[in-house]
Amino acid sequence: MTLQSFVRKIYQGVADRQQMYRLFDRHGQRPNRWENDDSALFAGEWFEIARAEHDTMLDILPPLWMRGEMFALREFLTESVTSVFYTLHIDGRTRYFHAYCDLSQARSPVETRAAIVERESWPVKAMTHEERLEHIWSATHDEYRGYAGERFVPEHRGKRTLLVYGLGRTELKLLKDLTDDEIAAKLPVHLRHLPAKTAA
C-alpha cells in the first residue's frame, strides 16, 4: 500500500456531518487493515468542517489537550495519530478544521495548523492536481473505489483504484492514472473549472 506522510487537503469545501464521519476513515477498505501501523496513511490529512461539527467533537469526550485554538481527541486512530480540531481566523473569517496529527512528532499540530492557514490564504481559489485526486477519492462511494489487487502488476498492488466509465465500458484504473478529462468528469461542476495550482 502506498503511504503518505505530508500535510494535505483531502476535501474541497465544508464537510457536513455525514461526510465528516466518512472522511475520518476514508481508507477503511485498505487491505490488511489493522495488521500494520497505518500512521503514515492518515497523518497530515485535513479538511474543513462547520462549527456545529467542531463543537460536537469537543463535547464527545474530554479532550486529550487544549491549546489556544486547537484540541486533540483522547481516542487515537493509530498508535500515535489522533484527531486535532482547529478554530482558525483566516482572512477575517472564523473557520473550523479537522486534521490527523502524529503526536509522536511534537510539532505536528502546529505545523499542520501553519499548512492549513497557508493553503487557505491563497489569493485565488484554485486546486492542485493532488487535491483534485484527493477530493475525488474522498467523495467517491466505497462501491466505486478500492485498492489494486491481483489483476494489477505487483508494483501497483495496494494502490488506490476507481471505476471509470468510458464509451460502452467500465474500467478499473489507478487513481493516479486518471486523465484530465476523467478527473473533470468526476469532480462536482463547481470545482471543474477552478484553475490548477502547482503544489509548493
Solvent accessible surface area in square Angstrom, and as a share of the most:
residue,aa,sasa,rsa
1,M,79,0.35
2,T,73,0.42
3,L,87,0.43
4,Q,33,0.15
5,S,87,0.56
6,F,106,0.44
7,V,57,0.33
8,R,15,0.05
9,K,14,0.06
10,I,1,0.01
11,Y,38,0.15
12,Q,18,0.08
13,G,38,0.36
14,V,82,0.47
15,A,0,0.00
16,D,88,0.46
17,R,104,0.38
18,Q,138,0.61
19,Q,28,0.12
20,M,0,0.00
21,Y,103,0.39
22,R,67,0.25
23,L,0,0.00
24,F,26,0.11
25,D,42,0.22
26,R,4,0.01
27,H,1,0.00
28,G,23,0.22
29,Q,86,0.38
30,R,8,0.03
31,P,57,0.36
32,N,90,0.46
33,R,82,0.30
34,W,160,0.56
35,E,129,0.58
36,N,99,0.51
37,D,91,0.47
38,D,13,0.07
39,S,11,0.07
40,A,31,0.24
41,L,6,0.03
42,F,1,0.00
43,A,12,0.09
44,G,6,0.06
45,E,2,0.01
46,W,4,0.01
47,F,2,0.01
48,E,13,0.06
49,I,2,0.01
50,A,39,0.30
51,R,152,0.55
52,A,60,0.47
53,E,15,0.07
54,H,14,0.06
55,D,49,0.25
56,T,39,0.23
57,M,10,0.04
58,L,52,0.26
59,D,115,0.60
60,I,88,0.44
61,L,64,0.32
62,P,90,0.56
63,P,28,0.18
64,L,63,0.31
65,W,42,0.15
66,M,116,0.52
67,R,118,0.43
68,G,83,0.80
69,E,62,0.28
70,M,7,0.03
71,F,4,0.02
72,A,0,0.00
73,L,26,0.13
74,R,114,0.42
75,E,118,0.53
76,F,85,0.35
77,L,46,0.23
78,T,22,0.13
79,E,157,0.70
80,S,22,0.14
81,V,0,0.00
82,T,0,0.00
83,S,8,0.05
84,V,0,0.00
85,F,0,0.00
86,Y,0,0.00
87,T,31,0.18
88,L,7,0.03
89,H,137,0.61
90,I,4,0.02
91,D,116,0.60
92,G,84,0.81
93,R,145,0.53
94,T,61,0.35
95,R,28,0.10
96,Y,26,0.10
97,F,0,0.00
98,H,0,0.00
99,A,0,0.00
100,Y,9,0.03
101,C,1,0.01
102,D,19,0.10
103,L,44,0.22
104,S,84,0.54
105,Q,113,0.50
106,A,89,0.69
107,R,143,0.52
108,S,17,0.11
109,P,2,0.01
110,V,43,0.25
111,E,91,0.41
112,T,3,0.02
113,R,67,0.25
114,A,60,0.46
115,A,32,0.25
116,I,0,0.00
117,V,55,0.32
118,E,101,0.45
119,R,25,0.09
120,E,24,0.11
121,S,46,0.30
122,W,42,0.15
123,P,136,0.86
124,V,93,0.53
125,K,130,0.55
126,A,5,0.04
127,M,0,0.00
128,T,6,0.04
129,H,78,0.35
130,E,86,0.39
131,E,17,0.08
132,R,23,0.09
133,L,18,0.09
134,E,9,0.04
135,H,7,0.03
136,I,3,0.02
137,W,1,0.00
138,S,1,0.01
139,A,50,0.39
140,T,20,0.12
141,H,102,0.46
142,D,54,0.28
143,E,129,0.58
144,Y,94,0.36
145,R,18,0.07
146,G,15,0.15
147,Y,33,0.13
148,A,6,0.04
149,G,36,0.34
150,E,141,0.63
151,R,196,0.71
152,F,36,0.15
153,V,77,0.44
154,P,93,0.58
155,E,121,0.54
156,H,49,0.22
157,R,93,0.34
158,G,6,0.06
159,K,50,0.21
160,R,41,0.15
161,T,1,0.01
162,L,0,0.00
163,L,49,0.24
164,V,9,0.05
165,Y,135,0.51
166,G,39,0.38
167,L,181,0.90
168,G,88,0.85
169,R,145,0.53
170,T,74,0.43
171,E,64,0.29
172,L,48,0.24
173,K,32,0.13
174,L,8,0.04
175,L,6,0.03
176,K,109,0.46
177,D,67,0.35
178,L,10,0.05
179,T,69,0.40
180,D,112,0.58
181,D,116,0.60
182,E,35,0.16
183,I,7,0.04
184,A,38,0.29
185,A,71,0.55
186,K,62,0.26
187,L,3,0.01
188,P,48,0.30
189,V,105,0.60
190,H,130,0.58
191,L,2,0.01
192,R,88,0.32
193,H,159,0.71
194,L,26,0.13
195,P,69,0.43
196,A,82,0.63
197,K,78,0.33
198,T,122,0.71
199,A,56,0.43
200,A,144,1.12
